Amino acid sequence: MDWNYNAKYHIENYWYRFLNEKSRVLRTRNGFRFYGTIQTDGVSVSVIKKTATAKEKGNWKAKQRDTKANAAIETSGSEQTAPAESTATGSPPEDQPKKPKKPKKPRKREKPGEKRSGEFSYIHELSPEQLANMKTPIFMDPGRQDIVFGMTDESTSEEKALFRYTRSQKAKETRTTRYRKLREKVKKEHPDSNEIKAAEARLAAFSCTSILPDKYEHYVRTRGAVWPVLSKFYTSTMTASKNGNNPQPIHRKLRQSAHIKQQQADERLAKSIRVTCDDEKPIVILGDWSAPMARYHEPIRGVGFRRMLRKKGCRIYLIDEFRTSKTCPNCLTGTLKTFLKVPNPRPYQRKKMKEVLCHGLLKCTNELCMGPVEVDSVLTPRSRMYNQDLAAVLNFRHIFHSLCNYGNTPKRFCRSQPAAVATTDEQQPKKKGKTARTNK
């Protein structure tokens, strides 16, 4: 299939070589037209349609490039015709006053800790009236082992109102372990299992998402070479016919079941949040930290998780997580640190390092911050210990109450410290009118 610059903006014409343009799926309807985008998740295929306005917005770079090219052509043409015009009018164009150029506005730099207003609002960007209307929000901290750890605003040490959704709980609901073992069993029992493994190892050496033409060409050629072996296994392996059901491709069925289980798990999660908050449209305040592409670690759900909750009816707001997992929520001055050593969870690294620090359990470094701990049926004062996620959501609540009562974030959670720091950490009410700035 050939490719050139002129046909870049009419990519749908290439699709019409293989698809019927007059079919009901590709037909233009209510102003929406097919512009050459087809999306698939391995189970179903979706044809993406856009309006003419959306198409123009999508090609704004190409339009700018074409506009500059046309302007250059017009400028060169006007320079050639300028002498003739000057002789006809009798006044040269140089005598005409030129319009002064407008000075460029300096780019506004973001202050430390300042967040851009994007898809989701931060709670420090809300007005006092909006904060006052927030009743019984739930504070959530996304993580790896605990996908979500939450706590309502009314939670106390006597009557805890916590919310926890772990990764093992999600694995049981989505049956990912069972489906993985089933796929490995089917591959192992296949007569051409060695050839399939060799073909997959050969194809894994190339990236299918590379934007470099040479690397992507190597991937396409390699896939074409190993495709007969892989297609015979992934498309021809059928399920056993039981109870009169027709056999189906097993890999397609497993992918479809996993997709349905994931949707059901998200629906259960949103329903449990509504039950915990006792509200059909609960207010969820989420930490803004996310690591979706961390190497050798489980991903932390970010934007996709927020959009899913918003789609289920939750009102989502973000909060800055700066030092929320390092400050003691009880004494408000001590620092939390790790202290407990556990066996290395990676067996292949236990020879080099038998024990590692547990980052999930933290201890306050303030010697005056003591808590009663039961040892041999006797309460003994010891340093307070916190779960990392619990300490974070408790500090989320401190920040929220400070914004509601005083209109600012506590100093211990601010990224930019002021020049003169007060001796006490108590928040002062916000003064009206202008305040004098201190030169550093």
URHUCOR-V151053 format. One record per run of one state. SS is the DSSP state (hx for helix, st for strand, lp for the rest). FROM is the first residue (numbers start at 1). LEN is the number of residues. If there is no record, write none. Layout:
# URHUCOR-V151053
((SS & FROM & LEN) (SS & FROM & LEN))
This chain:
# URHUCOR-V151053
((lp & 1 & 5) (hx & 6 & 5) (lp & 11 & 1) (hx & 12 & 4) (lp & 16 & 13) (st & 29 & 1) (lp & 30 & 2) (st & 32 & 9) (lp & 41 & 4) (st & 45 & 6) (lp & 51 & 1) (hx & 52 & 7) (lp & 59 & 1) (hx & 60 & 30) (lp & 90 & 3) (hx & 93 & 3) (lp & 96 & 26) (st & 122 & 1) (hx & 123 & 3) (lp & 126 & 2) (hx & 128 & 5) (lp & 133 & 5) (st & 138 & 5) (lp & 143 & 3) (st & 146 & 7) (lp & 153 & 9) (st & 162 & 5) (hx & 167 & 8) (lp & 175 & 1) (hx & 176 & 14) (lp & 190 & 3) (hx & 193 & 11) (lp & 204 & 9) (hx & 213 & 22) (lp & 235 & 3) (st & 238 & 1) (lp & 239 & 10) (st & 249 & 1) (hx & 250 & 28) (lp & 278 & 5) (st & 283 & 5) (lp & 288 & 3) (st & 291 & 1) (lp & 292 & 8) (st & 300 & 1) (lp & 301 & 2) (hx & 303 & 9) (lp & 312 & 3) (st & 315 & 5) (lp & 320 & 7) (st & 327 & 1) (lp & 328 & 7) (st & 335 & 4) (lp & 339 & 2) (st & 341 & 3) (lp & 344 & 3) (hx & 347 & 3) (lp & 350 & 5) (st & 355 & 3) (lp & 358 & 3) (st & 361 & 4) (lp & 365 & 5) (st & 370 & 6) (lp & 376 & 2) (st & 378 & 6) (lp & 384 & 1) (st & 385 & 3) (hx & 388 & 18) (lp & 406 & 5) (hx & 411 & 3) (lp & 414 & 27))
